[in-house]
Amino acid sequence: MKKVQTQIKTIAKNLASLADKLEKLNTQLESAPAKAAAPEKKMPVAKASKKAAPQKASKKAAPKAAPKTPPKAKAPKKAPAVSADEGKNTVLDNVLDVIAKSRTGANIANLKEKTGLESRQLSNALYKLSKKGQIKTVSRGVYVKA
């Protein structure tokens, strides 16, 4: 019973903090269109003949600007994914490179030493590469690029 009560209290605290964050976001949204509206009014004054088109575009731009702020918070989540893509050195790539560089074939000890992988990770990588047909087993524990 005490566990349930403590869980309810933590949930209540989390909800309160989320409500505070929501209020802050609302105030930011309210202040952002007001700032954007002043420059938009200046632009149509210069172009009197095209008042209708820029105002419609500006009205569309302001609502789009508000939803763009939450995705900016999501951008850091995308950054690690991009950095992983930039490296393109996966475990399988590393193991395959070591095997490809060896003339007579690479044994398990060599692979562990050069890749720095544990035996379980190495065996999984070798299994996947052999199933893909990228490596072949010459003898027990010795692998050659297919």
N, CA, C and O atoms as a GROMACS GRO file, in nm:
protein
  584
    1MET      N    1   0.083  -0.119   0.000
    1MET     CA    2   0.000   0.000   0.000
    1MET      C    3   0.087   0.126   0.000
    1MET      O    4   0.055   0.225  -0.066
    2LYS      N    5   0.198   0.121   0.075
    2LYS     CA    6   0.288   0.236   0.080
    2LYS      C    7   0.354   0.259  -0.055
    2LYS      O    8   0.376   0.374  -0.095
    3LYS      N    9   0.385   0.150  -0.125
    3LYS     CA   10   0.447   0.163  -0.256
    3LYS      C   11   0.354   0.235  -0.353
    3LYS      O   12   0.396   0.321  -0.430
    4VAL      N   13   0.228   0.200  -0.348
    4VAL     CA   14   0.130   0.262  -0.436
    4VAL      C   15   0.119   0.411  -0.406
    4VAL      O   16   0.111   0.494  -0.497
    5GLN      N   17   0.118   0.445  -0.278
    5GLN     CA   18   0.107   0.585  -0.239
    5GLN      C   19   0.229   0.665  -0.285
    5GLN      O   20   0.215   0.777  -0.334
    6THR      N   21   0.347   0.607  -0.270
    6THR     CA   22   0.468   0.677  -0.314
    6THR      C   23   0.468   0.693  -0.466
    6THR      O   24   0.512   0.796  -0.518
    7GLN      N   25   0.420   0.592  -0.536
    7GLN     CA   26   0.413   0.601  -0.682
    7GLN      C   27   0.315   0.710  -0.724
    7GLN      O   28   0.342   0.784  -0.819
    8ILE      N   29   0.203   0.718  -0.655
    8ILE     CA   30   0.104   0.822  -0.686
    8ILE      C   31   0.164   0.960  -0.661
    8ILE      O   32   0.141   1.053  -0.739
    9LYS      N   33   0.239   0.974  -0.553
    9LYS     CA   34   0.302   1.103  -0.523
    9LYS      C   35   0.402   1.142  -0.631
    9LYS      O   36   0.406   1.258  -0.673
   10THR      N   37   0.482   1.047  -0.675
   10THR     CA   38   0.580   1.078  -0.779
   10THR      C   39   0.511   1.114  -0.911
   10THR      O   40   0.556   1.203  -0.983
   11ILE      N   41   0.402   1.046  -0.940
   11ILE     CA   42   0.327   1.078  -1.061
   11ILE      C   43   0.269   1.218  -1.051
   11ILE      O   44   0.270   1.293  -1.149
   12ALA      N   45   0.219   1.252  -0.933
   12ALA     CA   46   0.162   1.386  -0.914
   12ALA      C   47   0.270   1.494  -0.931
   12ALA      O   48   0.245   1.598  -0.991
   13LYS      N   49   0.390   1.468  -0.879
   13LYS     CA   50   0.500   1.563  -0.895
   13LYS      C   51   0.537   1.579  -1.042
   13LYS      O   52   0.560   1.690  -1.090
   14ASN      N   53   0.542   1.466  -1.113
   14ASN     CA   54   0.576   1.470  -1.255
   14ASN      C   55   0.471   1.548  -1.334
   14ASN      O   56   0.505   1.625  -1.424
   15LEU      N   57   0.345   1.526  -1.300
   15LEU     CA   58   0.238   1.599  -1.369
   15LEU      C   59   0.248   1.748  -1.343
   15LEU      O   60   0.225   1.830  -1.432
   16ALA      N   61   0.281   1.783  -1.220
   16ALA     CA   62   0.294   1.925  -1.186
   16ALA      C   63   0.409   1.989  -1.265
   16ALA      O   64   0.396   2.101  -1.315
   17SER      N   65   0.520   1.918  -1.275
   17SER     CA   66   0.634   1.973  -1.349
   17SER      C   67   0.602   1.984  -1.498
   17SER      O   68   0.642   2.079  -1.564
   18LEU      N   69   0.528   1.886  -1.550
   18LEU     CA   70   0.488   1.892  -1.690
   18LEU      C   71   0.393   2.008  -1.716
   18LEU      O   72   0.399   2.074  -1.820
   19ALA      N   73   0.305   2.032  -1.620
   19ALA     CA   74   0.212   2.145  -1.634
   19ALA      C   75   0.289   2.277  -1.636
   19ALA      O   76   0.256   2.367  -1.713
   20ASP      N   77   0.390   2.288  -1.551
   20ASP     CA   78   0.473   2.409  -1.549
   20ASP      C   79   0.544   2.429  -1.684
   20ASP      O   80   0.548   2.539  -1.738
   21LYS      N   81   0.598   2.321  -1.737
   21LYS     CA   82   0.666   2.329  -1.866
   21LYS      C   83   0.569   2.369  -1.977
   21LYS      O   84   0.603   2.446  -2.067
   22LEU      N   85   0.447   2.316  -1.969
   22LEU     CA   86   0.346   2.349  -2.068
   22LEU      C   87   0.310   2.496  -2.062
   22LEU      O   88   0.292   2.560  -2.166
   23GLU      N   89   0.299   2.549  -1.943
   23GLU     CA   90   0.269   2.692  -1.927
   23GLU      C   91   0.381   2.778  -1.984
   23GLU      O   92   0.355   2.879  -2.049
   24LYS      N   93   0.506   2.737  -1.961
   24LYS     CA   94   0.619   2.811  -2.015
   24LYS      C   95   0.617   2.810  -2.168
   24LYS      O   96   0.642   2.912  -2.232
   25LEU      N   97   0.586   2.694  -2.225
   25LEU     CA   98   0.579   2.684  -2.370
   25LEU      C   99   0.467   2.771  -2.426
   25LEU      O  100   0.483   2.834  -2.531
   26ASN      N  101   0.354   2.773  -2.357
   26ASN     CA  102   0.243   2.857  -2.402
   26ASN      C  103   0.280   3.004  -2.400
   26ASN      O  104   0.247   3.078  -2.493
   27THR      N  105   0.350   3.047  -2.295
   27THR     CA  106   0.391   3.187  -2.289
   27THR      C  107   0.491   3.219  -2.400
   27THR      O  108   0.488   3.328  -2.457
   28GLN      N  109   0.578   3.125  -2.431
   28GLN     CA  110   0.674   3.145  -2.539
   28GLN      C  111   0.602   3.155  -2.674
   28GLN      O  112   0.637   3.237  -2.758
   29LEU      N  113   0.502   3.070  -2.692
   29LEU     CA  114   0.426   3.073  -2.816
   29LEU      C  115   0.349   3.203  -2.832
   29LEU      O  116   0.340   3.258  -2.941
   30GLU      N  117   0.294   3.251  -2.723
   30GLU     CA  118   0.219   3.376  -2.728
   30GLU      C  119   0.312   3.494  -2.757
   30GLU      O  120   0.274   3.585  -2.830
   31SER      N  121   0.429   3.492  -2.701
   31SER     CA  122   0.522   3.603  -2.723
   31SER      C  123   0.587   3.596  -2.861
   31SER      O  124   0.615   3.700  -2.919
   32ALA      N  125   0.611   3.479  -2.914
   32ALA     CA  126   0.676   3.464  -3.044
   32ALA      C  127   0.592   3.520  -3.159
   32ALA      O  128   0.646   3.595  -3.240
   33PRO      N  129   0.462   3.490  -3.172
   33PRO     CA  130   0.384   3.549  -3.282
   33PRO      C  131   0.374   3.700  -3.270
   33PRO      O  132   0.367   3.768  -3.373
   34ALA      N  133   0.371   3.755  -3.150
   34ALA     CA  134   0.364   3.900  -3.134
   34ALA      C  135   0.490   3.965  -3.190
   34ALA      O  136   0.481   4.070  -3.254
   35LYS      N  137   0.604   3.907  -3.168
   35LYS     CA  138   0.729   3.961  -3.221
   35LYS      C  139   0.732   3.946  -3.373
   35LYS      O  140   0.777   4.036  -3.443
   36ALA      N  141   0.684   3.833  -3.423
   36ALA     CA  142   0.685   3.808  -3.566
   36ALA      C  143   0.583   3.896  -3.638
   36ALA      O  144   0.602   3.928  -3.755
   37ALA      N  145   0.475   3.935  -3.571
   37ALA     CA  146   0.369   4.015  -3.634
   37ALA      C  147   0.419   4.156  -3.665
   37ALA      O  148   0.381   4.211  -3.768
   38ALA      N  149   0.500   4.215  -3.581
   38ALA     CA  150   0.548   4.351  -3.604
   38ALA      C  151   0.632   4.360  -3.732
   38ALA      O  152   0.607   4.450  -3.812
   39PRO      N  153   0.730   4.273  -3.757
   39PRO     CA  154   0.805   4.281  -3.882
   39PRO      C  155   0.718   4.250  -4.004
   39PRO      O  156   0.741   4.304  -4.111
   40GLU      N  157   0.620   4.164  -3.988
   40GLU     CA  158   0.534   4.129  -4.100
   40GLU      C  159   0.452   4.250  -4.143
   40GLU      O  160   0.427   4.268  -4.263
   41LYS      N  161   0.410   4.332  -4.049
   41LYS     CA  162   0.331   4.450  -4.083
   41LYS      C  163   0.418   4.553  -4.155
   41LYS      O  164   0.368   4.627  -4.240
   42LYS      N  165   0.546   4.557  -4.123
   42LYS     CA  166   0.635   4.652  -4.188
   42LYS      C  167   0.653   4.618  -4.336
   42LYS      O  168   0.658   4.708  -4.420
   43MET      N  169   0.663   4.492  -4.367
   43MET     CA  170   0.685   4.450  -4.504
   43MET      C  171   0.566   4.485  -4.595
   43MET      O  172   0.589   4.536  -4.704
   44PRO      N  173   0.440   4.460  -4.556
   44PRO     CA  174   0.328   4.496  -4.643
   44PRO      C  175   0.315   4.647  -4.662
   44PRO      O  176   0.262   4.689  -4.765
   45VAL      N  177   0.360   4.729  -4.570
   45VAL     CA  178   0.352   4.873  -4.585
   45VAL      C  179   0.436   4.917  -4.704
   45VAL      O  180   0.397   5.007  -4.778
   46ALA      N  181   0.551   4.855  -4.724
   46ALA     CA  182   0.638   4.890  -4.834
   46ALA      C  183   0.575   4.849  -4.967
   46ALA      O  184   0.591   4.919  -5.068
   47LYS      N  185   0.504   4.737  -4.969
   47LYS     CA  186   0.440   4.688  -5.091
   47LYS      C  187   0.289   4.696  -5.074
   47LYS      O  188   0.226   4.602  -5.027
   48ALA      N  189   0.233   4.807  -5.110
   48ALA     CA  190   0.090   4.831  -5.091
   48ALA      C  191   0.007   4.747  -5.187
   48ALA      O  192  -0.105   4.709  -5.152
   49SER      N  193   0.057   4.717  -5.306
   49SER     CA  194  -0.021   4.645  -5.405
   49SER      C  195  -0.037   4.497  -5.371
   49SER      O  196  -0.133   4.434  -5.415
   50LYS      N  197   0.055   4.441  -5.293
   50LYS     CA  198   0.050   4.298  -5.261
   50LYS      C  199   0.025   4.275  -5.113
   50LYS      O  200   0.090   4.190  -5.052
   51LYS      N  201  -0.067   4.347  -5.055
   51LYS     CA  202  -0.094   4.333  -4.912
   51LYS      C  203  -0.158   4.199  -4.880
   51LYS      O  204  -0.123   4.139  -4.779
   52ALA      N  205  -0.247   4.151  -4.960
   52ALA     CA  206  -0.322   4.030  -4.930
   52ALA      C  207  -0.232   3.907  -4.930
   52ALA      O  208  -0.241   3.825  -4.838
   53ALA      N  209  -0.146   3.892  -5.027
   53ALA     CA  210  -0.063   3.773  -5.038
   53ALA      C  211   0.038   3.761  -4.924
   53ALA      O  212   0.047   3.654  -4.865
   54PRO      N  213   0.116   3.867  -4.890
   54PRO     CA  214   0.211   3.851  -4.781
   54PRO      C  215   0.142   3.826  -4.646
   54PRO      O  216   0.196   3.754  -4.562
   55GLN      N  217   0.026   3.885  -4.625
   55GLN     CA  218  -0.042   3.864  -4.497
   55GLN      C  219  -0.085   3.719  -4.484
   55GLN      O  220  -0.074   3.661  -4.377
   56LYS      N  221  -0.134   3.661  -4.591
   56LYS     CA  222  -0.175   3.521  -4.586
   56LYS      C  223  -0.053   3.433  -4.561
   56LYS      O  224  -0.059   3.338  -4.483
   57ALA      N  225   0.055   3.463  -4.628
   57ALA     CA  226   0.176   3.385  -4.610
   57ALA      C  227   0.229   3.400  -4.468
   57ALA      O  228   0.276   3.304  -4.408
   58SER      N  229   0.220   3.522  -4.414
   58SER     CA  230   0.270   3.544  -4.279
   58SER      C  231   0.182   3.472  -4.177
   58SER      O  232   0.233   3.422  -4.077
   59LYS      N  233   0.053   3.467  -4.202
   59LYS     CA  234  -0.035   3.395  -4.110
   59LYS      C  235  -0.002   3.246  -4.113
   59LYS      O  236  -0.008   3.179  -4.010
   60LYS      N  237   0.032   3.196  -4.229
   60LYS     CA  238   0.070   3.056  -4.238
   60LYS      C  239   0.206   3.032  -4.174
   60LYS      O  240   0.229   2.927  -4.114
   61ALA      N  241   0.294   3.128  -4.187
   61ALA     CA  242   0.429   3.112  -4.133
   61ALA      C  243   0.428   3.111  -3.981
   61ALA      O  244   0.503   3.035  -3.919
   62ALA      N  245   0.344   3.194  -3.919
   62ALA     CA  246   0.342   3.201  -3.774
   62ALA      C  247   0.298   3.069  -3.711
   62ALA      O  248   0.362   3.024  -3.616
   63PRO      N  249   0.190   3.003  -3.760
   63PRO     CA  250   0.154   2.875  -3.700
   63PRO      C  251   0.260   2.769  -3.724
   63PRO      O  252   0.280   2.682  -3.640
   64LYS      N  253   0.328   2.776  -3.838
   64LYS     CA  254   0.433   2.677  -3.864
   64LYS      C  255   0.552   2.699  -3.773
   64LYS      O  256   0.618   2.602  -3.734
   65ALA      N  257   0.580   2.823  -3.738
   65ALA     CA  258   0.694   2.852  -3.652
   65ALA      C  259   0.673   2.794  -3.513
   65ALA      O  260   0.768   2.748  -3.450
   66ALA      N  261   0.550   2.796  -3.465
   66ALA     CA  262   0.523   2.745  -3.331
   66ALA      C  263   0.548   2.595  -3.321
   66ALA      O  264   0.613   2.552  -3.226
   67PRO      N  265   0.500   2.512  -3.415
   67PRO     CA  266   0.528   2.369  -3.405
   67PRO      C  267   0.675   2.335  -3.427
   67PRO      O  268   0.720   2.229  -3.385
   68LYS      N  269   0.750   2.425  -3.492
   68LYS     CA  270   0.890   2.394  -3.518
   68LYS      C  271   0.974   2.395  -3.391
   68LYS      O  272   1.081   2.334  -3.389
   69THR      N  273   0.930   2.463  -3.286
   69THR     CA  274   1.010   2.466  -3.164
   69THR      C  275   1.020   2.329  -3.098
   69THR      O  276   1.129   2.293  -3.054
   70PRO      N  277   0.912   2.249  -3.086
   70PRO     CA  278   0.928   2.116  -3.028
   70PRO      C  279   1.019   2.025  -3.110
   70PRO      O  280   1.098   1.952  -3.050
   71PRO      N  281   1.014   2.024  -3.246
   71PRO     CA  282   1.107   1.939  -3.318
   71PRO      C  283   1.253   1.977  -3.297
   71PRO      O  284   1.341   1.892  -3.307
   72LYS      N  285   1.280   2.107  -3.266
   72LYS     CA  286   1.418   2.145  -3.238
   72LYS      C  287   1.469   2.073  -3.115
   72LYS      O  288   1.588   2.043  -3.104
   73ALA      N  289   1.380   2.047  -3.021
   73ALA     CA  290   1.419   1.972  -2.903
   73ALA      C  291   1.449   1.828  -2.941
   73ALA      O  292   1.531   1.763  -2.875
   74LYS      N  293   1.385   1.778  -3.045
   74LYS     CA  294   1.408   1.641  -3.089
   74LYS      C  295   1.535   1.630  -3.172
   74LYS      O  296   1.586   1.519  -3.191
   75ALA      N  297   1.586   1.739  -3.222
   75ALA     CA  298   1.704   1.736  -3.307
   75ALA      C  299   1.825   1.670  -3.239
   75ALA      O  300   1.897   1.597  -3.307
   76PRO      N  301   1.851   1.693  -3.109
   76PRO     CA  302   1.964   1.625  -3.047
   76PRO      C  303   1.951   1.472  -3.051
   76PRO      O  304   2.052   1.402  -3.051
   77LYS      N  305   1.830   1.422  -3.053
   77LYS     CA  306   1.812   1.278  -3.063
   77LYS      C  307   1.858   1.228  -3.200
   77LYS      O  308   1.909   1.118  -3.212
   78LYS      N  309   1.838   1.312  -3.303
   78LYS     CA  310   1.880   1.274  -3.436
   78LYS      C  311   2.030   1.283  -3.452
   78LYS      O  312   2.088   1.208  -3.530
   79ALA      N  313   2.094   1.372  -3.381
   79ALA     CA  314   2.237   1.392  -3.395
   79ALA      C  315   2.318   1.265  -3.365
   79ALA      O  316   2.408   1.235  -3.442
   80PRO      N  317   2.289   1.189  -3.257
   80PRO     CA  318   2.365   1.067  -3.236
   80PRO      C  319   2.345   0.967  -3.350
   80PRO      O  320   2.439   0.895  -3.386
   81ALA      N  321   2.226   0.962  -3.407
   81ALA     CA  322   2.203   0.871  -3.517
   81ALA      C  323   2.287   0.911  -3.637
   81ALA      O  324   2.341   0.824  -3.706
   82VAL      N  325   2.300   1.039  -3.663
   82VAL     CA  326   2.380   1.087  -3.774
   82VAL      C  327   2.527   1.057  -3.748
   82VAL      O  328   2.599   1.018  -3.840
   83SER      N  329   2.572   1.075  -3.625
   83SER     CA  330   2.712   1.049  -3.594
   83SER      C  331   2.744   0.901  -3.610
   83SER      O  332   2.855   0.866  -3.648
   84ALA      N  333   2.648   0.814  -3.581
   84ALA     CA  334   2.669   0.671  -3.601
   84ALA      C  335   2.678   0.640  -3.750
   84ALA      O  336   2.756   0.554  -3.791
   85ASP      N  337   2.599   0.709  -3.832
   85ASP     CA  338   2.604   0.688  -3.975
   85ASP      C  339   2.733   0.741  -4.034
   85ASP      O  340   2.787   0.683  -4.128
   86GLU      N  341   2.784   0.851  -3.980
   86GLU     CA  342   2.906   0.910  -4.032
   86GLU      C  343   3.024   0.815  -4.014
   86GLU      O  344   3.109   0.805  -4.103
   87GLY      N  345   3.030   0.746  -3.899
   87GLY     CA  346   3.140   0.655  -3.874
   87GLY      C  347   3.138   0.538  -3.970
   87GLY      O  348   3.241   0.505  -4.028
   88LYS      N  349   3.026   0.476  -3.988
   88LYS     CA  350   3.005   0.360  -4.074
   88LYS      C  351   3.101   0.246  -4.043
   88LYS      O  352   3.120   0.158  -4.126
   89ASN      N  353   3.162   0.246  -3.927
   89ASN     CA  354   3.248   0.137  -3.885
   89ASN      C  355   3.173   0.054  -3.784
   89ASN      O  356   3.190   0.071  -3.663
   90THR      N  357   3.091  -0.036  -3.833
   90THR     CA  358   3.018  -0.122  -3.743
   90THR      C  359   3.108  -0.237  -3.701
   90THR      O  360   3.220  -0.251  -3.751
   91VAL      N  361   3.060  -0.316  -3.610
   91VAL     CA  362   3.138  -0.430  -3.563
   91VAL      C  363   3.163  -0.525  -3.680
   91VAL      O  364   3.274  -0.576  -3.697
   92LEU      N  365   3.060  -0.547  -3.761
   92LEU     CA  366   3.076  -0.638  -3.875
   92LEU      C  367   3.179  -0.584  -3.974
   92LEU      O  368   3.259  -0.660  -4.028
   93ASP      N  369   3.177  -0.454  -3.997
   93ASP     CA  370   3.274  -0.394  -4.089
   93ASP      C  371   3.416  -0.410  -4.037
   93ASP      O  372   3.508  -0.440  -4.112
   94ASN      N  373   3.433  -0.389  -3.907
   94ASN     CA  374   3.567  -0.401  -3.847
   94ASN      C  375   3.619  -0.543  -3.859
   94ASN      O  376   3.734  -0.564  -3.896
   95VAL      N  377   3.535  -0.640  -3.827
   95VAL     CA  378   3.577  -0.780  -3.833
   95VAL      C  379   3.608  -0.819  -3.977
   95VAL      O  380   3.707  -0.886  -4.004
   96LEU      N  381   3.523  -0.777  -4.069
   96LEU     CA  382   3.544  -0.810  -4.210
   96LEU      C  383   3.673  -0.747  -4.263
   96LEU      O  384   3.743  -0.808  -4.344
   97ASP      N  385   3.705  -0.626  -4.220
   97ASP     CA  386   3.829  -0.560  -4.262
   97ASP      C  387   3.952  -0.638  -4.214
   97ASP      O  388   4.047  -0.657  -4.289
   98VAL      N  389   3.948  -0.682  -4.089
   98VAL     CA  390   4.062  -0.758  -4.035
   98VAL      C  391   4.079  -0.889  -4.110
   98VAL      O  392   4.191  -0.929  -4.142
   99ILE      N  393   3.968  -0.956  -4.139
   99ILE     CA  394   3.975  -1.083  -4.212
   99ILE      C  395   4.024  -1.059  -4.355
   99ILE      O  396   4.103  -1.138  -4.407
  100ALA      N  397   3.978  -0.952  -4.417
  100ALA     CA  398   4.018  -0.924  -4.556
  100ALA      C  399   4.166  -0.890  -4.566
  100ALA      O  400   4.229  -0.922  -4.667
  101LYS      N  401   4.223  -0.827  -4.466
  101LYS     CA  402   4.364  -0.788  -4.469
  101LYS      C  403   4.458  -0.906  -4.447
  101LYS      O  404   4.575  -0.900  -4.486
  102SER      N  405   4.408  -1.013  -4.386
  102SER     CA  406   4.495  -1.128  -4.360
  102SER      C  407   4.501  -1.216  -4.485
  102SER      O  408   4.398  -1.244  -4.546
  103ARG      N  409   4.621  -1.258  -4.521
  103ARG     CA  410   4.640  -1.336  -4.644
  103ARG      C  411   4.599  -1.482  -4.626
  103ARG      O  412   4.527  -1.538  -4.709
  104THR      N  413   4.644  -1.541  -4.518
  104THR     CA  414   4.619  -1.684  -4.497
  104THR      C  415   4.494  -1.709  -4.415
  104THR      O  416   4.457  -1.824  -4.391
  105GLY      N  417   4.429  -1.602  -4.370
  105GLY     CA  418   4.310  -1.618  -4.287
  105GLY      C  419   4.337  -1.566  -4.148
  105GLY      O  420   4.451  -1.565  -4.101
  106ALA      N  421   4.233  -1.523  -4.082
  106ALA     CA  422   4.246  -1.467  -3.948
  106ALA      C  423   4.190  -1.565  -3.847
  106ALA      O  424   4.080  -1.618  -3.864
  107ASN      N  425   4.267  -1.590  -3.741
  107ASN     CA  426   4.217  -1.678  -3.636
  107ASN      C  427   4.150  -1.595  -3.527
  107ASN      O  428   4.154  -1.472  -3.529
  108ILE      N  429   4.088  -1.664  -3.433
  108ILE     CA  430   4.010  -1.598  -3.329
  108ILE      C  431   4.096  -1.504  -3.244
  108ILE      O  432   4.056  -1.393  -3.214
  109ALA      N  433   4.216  -1.550  -3.207
  109ALA     CA  434   4.303  -1.469  -3.122
  109ALA      C  435   4.340  -1.338  -3.193
  109ALA      O  436   4.340  -1.232  -3.132
  110ASN      N  437   4.373  -1.348  -3.321
  110ASN     CA  438   4.405  -1.229  -3.400
  110ASN      C  439   4.288  -1.133  -3.405
  110ASN      O  440   4.304  -1.012  -3.387
  111LEU      N  441   4.170  -1.187  -3.430
  111LEU     CA  442   4.051  -1.103  -3.440
  111LEU      C  443   4.020  -1.033  -3.309
  111LEU      O  444   3.985  -0.915  -3.307
  112LYS      N  445   4.033  -1.106  -3.198
  112LYS     CA  446   4.010  -1.045  -3.066
  112LYS      C  447   4.108  -0.931  -3.042
  112LYS      O  448   4.071  -0.824  -2.992
  113GLU      N  449   4.232  -0.955  -3.078
  113GLU     CA  450   4.338  -0.858  -3.056
  113GLU      C  451   4.318  -0.731  -3.139
  113GLU      O  452   4.329  -0.620  -3.088
  114LYS      N  453   4.287  -0.749  -3.266
  114LYS     CA  454   4.279  -0.634  -3.357
  114LYS      C  455   4.147  -0.558  -3.347
  114LYS      O  456   4.144  -0.437  -3.369
  115THR      N  457   4.038  -0.628  -3.315
  115THR     CA  458   3.909  -0.560  -3.306
  115THR      C  459   3.877  -0.513  -3.166
  115THR      O  460   3.801  -0.417  -3.148
  116GLY      N  461   3.934  -0.578  -3.065
  116GLY     CA  462   3.906  -0.540  -2.926
  116GLY      C  463   3.771  -0.588  -2.878
  116GLY      O  464   3.717  -0.534  -2.781
  117LEU      N  465   3.715  -0.687  -2.944
  117LEU     CA  466   3.583  -0.738  -2.907
  117LEU      C  467   3.596  -0.853  -2.808
  117LEU      O  468   3.700  -0.919  -2.801
  118GLU      N  469   3.490  -0.876  -2.734
  118GLU     CA  470   3.485  -0.991  -2.646
  118GLU      C  471   3.451  -1.114  -2.730
  118GLU      O  472   3.408  -1.101  -2.845
  119SER      N  473   3.470  -1.232  -2.672
  119SER     CA  474   3.449  -1.354  -2.750
  119SER      C  475   3.305  -1.368  -2.796
  119SER      O  476   3.280  -1.415  -2.908
  120ARG      N  477   3.210  -1.329  -2.714
  120ARG     CA  478   3.068  -1.342  -2.751
  120ARG      C  479   3.034  -1.249  -2.868
  120ARG      O  480   2.967  -1.289  -2.963
  121GLN      N  481   3.081  -1.125  -2.860
  121GLN     CA  482   3.055  -1.030  -2.969
  121GLN      C  483   3.121  -1.076  -3.099
  121GLN      O  484   3.063  -1.065  -3.207
  122LEU      N  485   3.241  -1.128  -3.085
  122LEU     CA  486   3.315  -1.174  -3.202
  122LEU      C  487   3.246  -1.294  -3.267
  122LEU      O  488   3.235  -1.301  -3.390
  123SER      N  489   3.200  -1.388  -3.185
  123SER     CA  490   3.134  -1.506  -3.241
  123SER      C  491   3.003  -1.466  -3.310
  123SER      O  492   2.968  -1.523  -3.413
  124ASN      N  493   2.931  -1.370  -3.253
  124ASN     CA  494   2.808  -1.323  -3.317
  124ASN      C  495   2.839  -1.257  -3.452
  124ASN      O  496   2.768  -1.280  -3.551
  125ALA      N  497   2.943  -1.177  -3.456
  125ALA     CA  498   2.981  -1.109  -3.580
  125ALA      C  499   3.023  -1.211  -3.686
  125ALA      O  500   2.985  -1.198  -3.803
  126LEU      N  501   3.102  -1.310  -3.647
  126LEU     CA  502   3.145  -1.413  -3.741
  126LEU      C  503   3.027  -1.493  -3.794
  126LEU      O  504   3.023  -1.528  -3.912
  127TYR      N  505   2.932  -1.522  -3.707
  127TYR     CA  506   2.812  -1.596  -3.747
  127TYR      C  507   2.733  -1.516  -3.851
  127TYR      O  508   2.691  -1.571  -3.953
  128LYS      N  509   2.714  -1.387  -3.825
  128LYS     CA  510   2.637  -1.304  -3.918
  128LYS      C  511   2.708  -1.290  -4.052
  128LYS      O  512   2.644  -1.296  -4.158
  129LEU      N  513   2.840  -1.271  -4.048
  129LEU     CA  514   2.915  -1.257  -4.172
  129LEU      C  515   2.913  -1.386  -4.254
  129LEU      O  516   2.906  -1.383  -4.376
  130SER      N  517   2.920  -1.501  -4.185
  130SER     CA  518   2.917  -1.627  -4.258
  130SER      C  519   2.779  -1.653  -4.316
  130SER      O  520   2.768  -1.709  -4.425
  131LYS      N  521   2.673  -1.613  -4.247
  131LYS     CA  522   2.537  -1.630  -4.299
  131LYS      C  523   2.512  -1.538  -4.419
  131LYS      O  524   2.436  -1.573  -4.509
  132LYS      N  525   2.576  -1.422  -4.419
  132LYS     CA  526   2.564  -1.331  -4.533
  132LYS      C  527   2.649  -1.377  -4.650
  132LYS      O  528   2.632  -1.329  -4.762
  133GLY      N  529   2.740  -1.470  -4.626
  133GLY     CA  530   2.826  -1.519  -4.732
  133GLY      C  531   2.947  -1.433  -4.757
  133GLY      O  532   3.009  -1.442  -4.863
  134GLN      N  533   2.983  -1.349  -4.662
  134GLN     CA  534   3.097  -1.260  -4.680
  134GLN      C  535   3.228  -1.324  -4.635
  134GLN      O  536   3.335  -1.281  -4.678
  135ILE      N  537   3.220  -1.424  -4.549
  135ILE     CA  538   3.341  -1.495  -4.505
  135ILE      C  539   3.318  -1.646  -4.515
  135ILE      O  540   3.204  -1.693  -4.520
  136LYS      N  541   3.429  -1.719  -4.519
  136LYS     CA  542   3.423  -1.865  -4.520
  136LYS      C  543   3.518  -1.918  -4.413
  136LYS      O  544   3.617  -1.853  -4.379
  137THR      N  545   3.486  -2.034  -4.361
  137THR     CA  546   3.569  -2.097  -4.259
  137THR      C  547   3.666  -2.193  -4.328
  137THR      O  548   3.624  -2.288  -4.394
  138VAL      N  549   3.796  -2.168  -4.312
  138VAL     CA  550   3.898  -2.255  -4.370
  138VAL      C  551   3.914  -2.377  -4.282
  138VAL      O  552   3.908  -2.491  -4.330
  139SER      N  553   3.933  -2.355  -4.155
  139SER     CA  554   3.937  -2.462  -4.056
  139SER      C  555   3.877  -2.404  -3.929
  139SER      O  556   3.835  -2.289  -3.925
  140ARG      N  557   3.874  -2.484  -3.826
  140ARG     CA  558   3.810  -2.439  -3.703
  140ARG      C  559   3.885  -2.318  -3.647
  140ARG      O  560   4.002  -2.327  -3.611
  141GLY      N  561   3.814  -2.205  -3.640
  141GLY     CA  562   3.872  -2.084  -3.584
  141GLY      C  563   3.952  -2.000  -3.680
  141GLY      O  564   4.011  -1.900  -3.639
  142VAL      N  565   3.956  -2.037  -3.809
  142VAL     CA  566   4.030  -1.960  -3.909
  142VAL      C  567   3.932  -1.920  -4.019
  142VAL      O  568   3.863  -2.003  -4.077
  143TYR      N  569   3.928  -1.789  -4.047
  143TYR     CA  570   3.830  -1.735  -4.140
  143TYR      C  571   3.898  -1.657  -4.252
  143TYR      O  572   3.998  -1.589  -4.231
  144VAL      N  573   3.839  -1.668  -4.374
  144VAL     CA  574   3.891  -1.600  -4.492
  144VAL      C  575   3.774  -1.528  -4.559
  144VAL      O  576   3.660  -1.574  -4.553
  145LYS      N  577   3.804  -1.416  -4.623
  145LYS     CA  578   3.700  -1.343  -4.694
  145LYS      C  579   3.655  -1.425  -4.815
  145LYS      O  580   3.738  -1.481  -4.887
  146ALA      N  581   3.524  -1.431  -4.836
  146ALA     CA  582   3.470  -1.512  -4.945
  146ALA      C  583   3.491  -1.446  -5.080
  146ALA      O  584   3.451  -1.501  -5.182
   0.00000   0.00000   0.00000
